[in-house]
């Protein structure tokens, strides 16, 4: 799975919208959309914010365990 697919799956697993995740991370919803669609890839600081908000390890969002 791509980073975008993993991000979307993690977001849906915890049952929150892109708008809610944007609010939790301080990112724009449009940026999350771009990450999920694979248009852009999150850099490490954003990846860490997303992982923390979703309750997963950053590696899980890039296809690595933990």
C-alpha positions as CSV (number, residue, x, y, z in Angstrom):
1,X,0.0,0.0,0.0
2,X,1.1,3.6,-0.6
3,X,1.6,6.1,2.1
4,X,-1.6,7.8,1.1
5,X,-3.6,4.5,1.3
6,X,-2.1,3.7,4.7
7,X,-2.9,7.2,5.9
8,X,-6.5,7.0,4.8
9,X,-6.9,3.5,6.3
10,X,-5.5,4.7,9.6
11,X,-7.8,7.7,9.6
12,X,-10.8,5.6,8.7
13,X,-9.9,3.0,11.4
14,X,-10.2,5.7,14.1
15,X,-13.3,7.1,12.5
16,X,-12.4,10.7,11.9
17,X,-12.8,12.9,8.8
18,X,-10.1,14.7,6.9
19,X,-11.4,17.9,8.5
20,X,-11.1,16.5,12.0
21,X,-7.6,15.3,11.3
22,X,-6.7,18.6,9.9
23,X,-7.9,20.3,13.0
24,X,-6.0,17.9,15.3
25,X,-2.7,18.4,13.3
26,X,-3.0,22.1,12.3
27,X,-2.8,21.1,8.7
28,X,-5.1,22.2,5.9
29,X,-7.7,19.6,4.8
30,X,-6.6,20.1,1.2
31,X,-3.1,19.0,2.2
32,X,-4.4,15.8,3.8
33,X,-6.4,15.2,0.6
34,X,-3.2,15.5,-1.4
35,X,-1.4,13.1,0.9
36,X,-4.2,10.5,0.7
37,X,-4.4,10.8,-3.1
38,X,-0.6,10.4,-3.5
39,X,-0.2,13.8,-5.1
40,X,2.2,14.9,-2.3
41,X,4.1,12.9,0.3
42,X,4.3,14.1,3.9
43,X,7.7,15.1,5.2
44,X,8.9,13.6,8.5
45,X,7.6,16.4,10.7
46,X,4.1,16.1,9.2
47,X,4.3,12.3,9.2
48,X,5.0,12.4,13.0
49,X,2.0,14.8,13.6
50,X,-0.3,12.6,11.6
51,X,0.9,9.4,13.4
52,X,0.5,11.0,16.8
53,X,-3.0,12.2,16.0
54,X,-4.0,8.8,14.6
55,X,-2.4,6.8,17.5
56,X,0.0,4.9,15.3
57,X,3.8,4.8,14.8
58,X,5.1,6.9,11.9
59,X,6.5,3.8,10.2
60,X,3.0,2.4,9.9
61,X,2.1,5.2,7.6
62,X,4.9,4.4,5.2
63,X,4.5,0.7,5.2
64,X,7.0,-0.2,7.9
65,X,6.1,-1.8,11.2
66,X,6.6,0.5,14.2
